[in-house]
Amino acid sequence: MIQFARKLKVILEKAGKLTTEQGDELLQEARRDKRPLSEIAVKKGVVSEPELLALVAAAANVAPIDLDRVRVNDDVLADVTAELANEYRIFPVDKIGQLITVAVANPFDVLKLDDLRIITGCELRIVVSTEEAIERRIATAYRSAEESVSEIVGGFEGEDIELKEQSDDDESLDLTAISDEAAPVVKIVNKIISDACSSGVSDIHIEPFEKKVIVRYRRDGRLVEVLTLPKKMQNSLTSRIKIMSKLDIAEKQRPQDGKFQMKMANKAIDFRVSILPVVWGEKTVLRILDSSNLALDIKSLGFEPRAMEDYTWAIERPYGMILVTGPTGSGKSTTLYSAVRHIADPETNMVTVEDPVEYTLEGINQVPVNPKRGLTFAGALRSILRQDPDVVLLGEIRDAETLEIAVKAALTGHLVLSTLHTNDAVSTVTRMVDMGMDPFMVASSTILICAQRLARKLCVHCKQPLDVDKSALMRVGLSEADLARDDLQMFKAVGCGRCTNGYKGRFAILETLRMTDALKRMVVEAANVQDLKLKALEEGMITLRRCGILNFMRGMTSFEEVERVTMAD
């Protein structure tokens, strides 16, 4: 992997996509995070996926291939098993006689290719793809050769599943190791989970109704119904997930929370489970926590230059409080994790308090909150301050007691990062005062407040130019200067087989309020929200709506999406 990363670095440098210094930085990040250099380069916008494929293909003198569009010969899947494809990180595309067409991410690894020739007994025709595309296609192609949902459900007779303790090495917790003799409920749960993981889903909802059970996925922030199961599977489905999460299968009247981990391809994925009694049974929600999709590099978050300047300035301060606000699922944790990773070094003692710990970070002391045992946010924070911390990350400020301790910590030489639920940056100030904090304490401790939302990206394959009257655009927030820009690109959502209603993926929009001396004086003088916002705008603050409009003008999203996520602005 490292050898290919070095080779890819040289290719990108020769193509003028990177300087030597930038290449060294990407290589160090790839080593540190154990992620492919190709994935990091694409996510940071150094090069697009098609450009990357073209450069690698030209350097290796082989053809590139788009695995998302190619039709696979099912016969070749029998010759190259899923285990072989996962082990060698290759994907078989076609077979003609004794010639197999194989997609690889690293066409320079001749030893691996020689092994494949010996194992398959065939000659190989090499084509180039990316590691991410190969992984996606392995997950979908080999799964399609398995039993269909209807076949699995047809074999379900309503029998109880075997109730046994799960061990860490239980093969049923490996998505690629389901035996033919496994119970139908085991197969259906694994299929629901594997489909979700391979399609970039954030949450799985299993919802019981009077005569059926509905499975919905949250994809790019929106729930999509994907499966309807018979009512007779309801109890077995819930019991199976409870067993995997080490929960009480006999308890059906109280909410339960748990977690488990499953293996998929070459990575482990964590799941957070919530079970809630409803009218027709128990509703189950699984939050998928895939650390490989976590953007921990602060530069990859895609903030506006002003917002990025404010954020990096704040997290490099020696003390003070930084708050990130927004609704659940708006990416606040990712933004805070990126700050922790940015400032982490061996000379800094960093401690987090989370409920629960979503992603484990090497070199960071992470404390999981456990209210049942008396470990609350406030109690944990008190103990942490006796641990000589330099930086403290609080998962959330939920009450006045926690806020008071956090403010005092920020005033006594600690950098405190946390989240709060408010609509925008400015209203966070009044929210803290309403929670009982003295305005002087708020002004003295707070150095930056951010408001964040996640907006959906337009699908690059089907978006179409938007033709709309300029007067209508001016009524919704665009200025004459905006409409006169040479680089103005406006598109609308259409929809195709590769996306969900014209959107694929999400990006963050951030509003930052830097607490300047002028704003601090206004807070101490108990100025209202409107006056604070006007002053912040005078000092250059970019609102959530304006940030969304800028991305709309770049062609990244639609105006309908901007309106949806910034409606309160």
Secondary structure by P-SEA (a helix, b strand, c coil): caaaaaaaaaaaaaaccccaaaaaaaaaaaaaacccaaaaaaaaccccaaaaaaaaaaaacbbbbccccccccaaaaaaccaaaaaaaccccccccccbbbbbbccccaaaaaaaaaaaaccccbbbbbcaaaaaaaaacccccccccaaaaaaaccccccccccccccccccccccccccccaaaaaaaaaaaaaaaaccccccccccccbbbbbbbcccbbbbcccccccaaaaaaaaaaaaacccccccccccccccccccccbbbbbbbbbbbccccbbbbbbbbcccccccccccccccaaaaaaaaaaaaccbbbbbbbbccccaaaaaaaaaaaaacccccbbbbbcccccccccccbbbbbbccccccaaaaaaaaaaccccbbbbcccccaaaaaaaaaaaaaccccccccccccccaaaaaaaaacccaaaaaacccbbbbbbbbbbccccbbbbbbccaaaaaaacccccccccccbbbbbbbbccccccccccbbbbbbbbcccaaaaaaaaacccaaaaaaaaaaaccccaaaaaaaaaaaccccaaaaaaaaccc
